[in-house]
Amino acid sequence: MSPIVLFSFVIGYFLLLLGVAWYTSRNSDNESFFIGNRNSNWMLVAFGMIGTSLSGVTFVSVPGGVGSGNFYYYQIVLGYLLGYMVIAFVLIPLYYRMNLTSIYTYLEKRFGINAHKAGAFFFILSRTVGATARLYLVISVLQIFIFNKLGIPFEATALVILLLILLYTFEGGVKTIIYTDTLQTTGMLVGLVACIIVIIKALGTDFGGAMSMMADKGYTQIFNWDVKAGSFALKHIVGGMFIAIAMTGLDQEMMQKNISVKTLKDSQKNIMTFTAVLMVVNFLFLVLGGVLYLYAGSKGINVPPDDLFPTIALSDTFSGVIGIIFIIALISALFPSVDGAITSLTSCFCIDILGINKKEGTEKEKKRTRLKVHFTFAFVFFIMVLIFKWINDKLIIDFILKFAGITYGPLLGLFAFGILTKRELKENLIWAVCIIAPLLALMLDMLSNPAWYEAKLHVSIGLQDISDRVFSGYKIGNELILINGIFTFAGLWLISKKPSLSKLKLQAV
């Protein structure tokens, strides 16, 4: 299909987003940017969070993973269900009771300023790397199928896309994103369903027939009962539960939208509605992966997993309609994760690192500071995308989950220690624990999965013999985040003491 036609739809989509941004950001202020004036509609938040949670990586990598991993990814999704219940009935009530703008303020009130800064730091680190990895993957797809054919270099594509995202987020923030995410989630889901229908028709069957064909190939197998496998059912479910708790419940980007809802009850309805829809949508992504592999097998198509969907959708075999649907759905999946990330990182840095809400100054001065931070993070995103381009590894979803397991572990440990115990911490040692714990988790994971690290680093680390003796073939999977959280919790216990009687009375209040 003509790259100029596809490019025109990309530009038209951006113009629509800018129109929504202009309309929703009128009379906005810092409170609008940070928490949407606590006046967001819970149904819009729930629907829009689907797009933020999934992103372009899900749109490309989850279907691509079906060929080697069947429907095992759905084990993680089942774990998400348990995690979101914890968020709805444990964390959300805590955030509303304390009337938080940044959820990491809880750590300061519970343990002091070092815990607050540590929580904010690990969020900023994880969200920056994760969001830019997602951004790189989608930009690389657009680059291959549109911009390379127009003679536009990768660097220019990345810069222009980030500038366009800035245009519709810098003023309204969360207040705008609630509406743009709703629009983009709609585009993504419509595109997902349309692509499944078109490809099933190309196979000459119906939905039931396609499911039978996938079952014959073994694609529809959900549970893996091999205890030593990285995708063992219990590991995936438990890992998915704690990934959801950490990457949603302890993530400022996701919670920033939730606490923008008027009441606690509405915020809880938002989380549970979002969860129900997410379960269905993730299953559809796996179905899409199954039919893509069936079609690829029938046509002799053999490409890397992350290139499978775009290769088929934008091939000459289909009419131009599916190519347009794919591009719109892809960018609809991309932008909710990137615009929300830049906005939440801006909020976190301004509130948690700079303490903008505690400083004296006019609204205009605070807004100027916030804009500087917002543009700085956009520049950081640009540099990080170029780094991923230099690394040139498209198997992003494994990397994101692995990196999250390392960086969200300290957040999981800090919040768990604060909620489950009443002990006080030696504040000067908090940073040491939060750095040592993930390093220990990383070393343990490297010992368990040396081949994975050798493939990523392109060097031999010489740990395979030790791994075989110590782990006997056992591979740490998504439970890495739980292991990391336990290490952090244990370290915090070692630097803790029983609270004084006055502190116990204060915590009771």
C-alpha positions, -999 to +999 in steps of 0.1 A: +000+000+000+012+035-008+032+050+021+018+085+013-018+072+019-007+057+052+012+088+062-019+110+055-039+089+079-012+093+106-013+131+102-051+131+102-051+111+134-027+136+151-049+165+140-079+148+157-059+144+189-048+180+188-085+191+184-094+170+215-065+184+234-074+220+226-110+215+237-102+197+269-073+219+281-091+252+281-088+269+315-065+242+328-040+246+357-015+226+375-042+206+394-058+198+360-024+186+347-015+165+378-049+149+388-076+163+364-091+184+392-103+151+408-133+153+385-127+126+359-155+103+348-147+067+361-160+050+330-138+071+307-108+064+330-115+027+330-118+025+292-088+047+285-066+027+309-070-003+285-049+015+259-024+027+285-020-008+299-016-026+266+005-003+244+020-009+210+042-037+224+011-058+233-003-051+198+028-064+181+047-087+206+018-106+222+005-120+189+040-126+177+047-147+209+020-172+201+041-192+177+066-202+204+046-197+235+011-207+226-015-189+248+008-191+279+007-153+282-029-156+294-015-172+326+000-138+334-033-121+326-051-144+351-025-132+376-034-096+367-070-103+379-057-111+414-034-082+414-061-057+404-083-069+432-055-060+457-052-026+441-090-020+442-095-030+478-062-023+495-042+004+477-069+026+463-086+031+497-052+040+511-045+067+485-080+082+489-078+082+527-045+101+525-058+124+497-026+119+477-016+137+445+016+115+442+013+080+456+049+082+467+040+108+492+027+079+513+063+066+517+074+100+531+046+101+556+053+065+566+091+064+565+106+098+557+120+117+528+146+091+517+118+065+512+098+091+492+128+099+470+137+062+465+101+053+455+100+082+430+134+074+416+126+038+408+093+047+392+111+073+370+138+049+360+114+020+352+088+041+334+114+060+314+130+028+301+098+009+297+079+036+278+108+044+255+112+007+247+076+006+237+080+038+217+110+024+198+092-008+188+063+011+172+084+038+156+105+010+140+074-006+125+062+028+112+097+035+099+100+002+079+066+004+063+061+042+058+089+065+065+118+046+050+098+046+017+094+083+020+132+089+026+126+101+062+153+090+086+145+072+119+158+101+140+134+126+123+105+102+127+111+098+165+116+136+170+084+146+151+063+120+169+075+132+203+069+168+194+034+160+183+028+141+216+040+172+235+016+194+216-014+177+229-002+169+265+018+199+277-012+220+286-040+198+298-020+168+312-042+142+329-074+162+321-066+159+284-052+124+285-084+109+300-102+119+267-074+112+243-068+077+258-105+070+254-103+079+217-072+059+212-084+028+230-115+029+208-092+030+177-071+002+190-100-022+199-118-015+166-086-022+147-080-054+167-114-069+160-114-058+124-080-074+118-091-107+133-122-108+111-104-100+079-076-126+085-102-153+095-120-146+062-087-149+043-083-184+059-117-193+044-133-202+077-152-187+106-142-180+143-150-215+155-131-230+126-101-208+133-101-218+169-102-255+159-073-250+136-053-232+163-061-260+187-048-286+162-015-266+161-014-265+199-016-227+199-046-225+223-029-242+252-031-218+281-015-237+310+021-249+311+026-275+339+064-279+335+077-268+368+112-259+355+099-238+326+099-200+328+063-201+317+052-226+344+015-218+353+020-210+390+050-188+382+031-169+356+000-164+377+019-153+408+043-132+388+014-116+369-003-108+402+027-089+415+034-073+382-001-059+382+003-047+418+037-030+411+032-018+375-003-005+381-010-001+418+025+013+426+028+032+394+022+070+394+011+070+358-017+045+363-027+057+397-026+093+387-056+086+365-074+066+392-071+092+419-084+118+394-119+101+398-143+119+421-149+092+448-133+060+461-162+039+451-161+052+415-123+045+414-129+009+426-155+005+399-130+018+374-104-007+384-127-038+383-143-027+350-109-021+335-099-056+347-129-074+331-123-057+298-086-063+299-092-100+303-112-101+271-089-079+251-058-099+260-075-131+249-084-114+216-047-105+211-038-141+215-065-152+191-051-126+166-016-142+171-030-176+164-048-166+131-017-147+120+005-178+124-021-199+106-022-175+077+017-172+077+019-210+075-005-212+046+015-185+027+050-196+036+057-163+054+087-166+078+096-134+096+107-125+132+078-126+157+075-088+162+074-083+124+046-109+117+016-087+122+028-056+103+042-078+075+008-095+069-013-064+075+007-042+051+013-068+024-002-065-011-024-095-005-050-075+014-068-044+003-056-011+016-083-010+043-066-035+066-033-016+063-050+016+073-068-001+102-035-016+113-016+017+113-045+035+131-047+007+157-009+006+161-006+043+168-037+042+190-020+016+210+013+035+211+002+070+223-017+062+254+014+046+269+038+074+258+017+105+265+007+091+299+043+082+307+056+117+299+028+133+319+032+110+349+070+114+349+066+152+348+041+150+377+064+127+397+095+147+392+078+180+400+060+168+431+083+141+445+117+153+435+113+191+432+085+194+458+067+220+437+035+216+457+054+226+489+072+256+475+060+291+476+054+308+443+028+319+419+008+295+398+025+309+367+060+302+381+050+266+390+036+261+355+068+274+340+088+248+361+064+221+351+067+229+314+105+228+316+104+193+332+078+181+306+100+191+277+131+177+294+115+143+297+105+144+260+141+150+252+152+121+274+127+099+256+142+109+223+177+100+234+165+066+249+147+057+216+180+063+197+198+041+222+173+013+216+178+019+178+215+014+184+209-018+204+185-029+176+166-056+196+129-058+188+120-086+212+109-058+236+082-075+257+106-099+274+130-070+282+102-048+296+090-075+320+125-084+330+135-047+337+102-042+356+111-072+378+143-054+388+131-018+391+096-023+406+109-047+433+120-020+457+086-002+453+068-035+461+090-041+491+086-005+504+049-003+501+044-039+515+066-031+545+047+001+551+012-015+549+020-049+566+041-037+595+042-008+619+080-008+623+102+023+618+132+024+595+167+038+599+162+064+572+199+067+562+200+030+552+169+029+530+187+038+498+213+010+505+186-016+508+167-004+477+199-007+456+213-039+471+180-059+468+175-055+430+212-062+425+209-095+444+177-103+424+196-095+391+225-117+401+201-146+410+182-142+377+215-142+357+225-174+374+191-189+366+189-176+330+225-172+317+215-180+281+189-151+280+216-126+292+242-139+268+218-134+239+210-099+250+246-089+258+261-108+229+288-121+252+295-153+272+291-148+309+303-184+317+275-192+342+258-221+324+276-249+343+269-232+377+233-227+367+228-263+358+243-274+392+224-249+413+190-247+396+189-280+377+172-264+348+148-242+367+143-208+351+132-178+370+103-161+351+079-134+361+082-143+397+114-122+396+095-091+408+082-111+439+118-123+447+130-088+444+102-075+466+110-102+492+147-092+492+137-055+497+113-064+525+139-085+543+165-058+540+140-032+554+133-055+583+170-057+591+172-019+593+139-015+612+129-012+648+097-013+668+079+020+668+076+042+698+043+044+717+037+079+703+042+066+667+018+037+673-009+062+684-002+084+654-005+054+630-037+044+647-052+078+640 
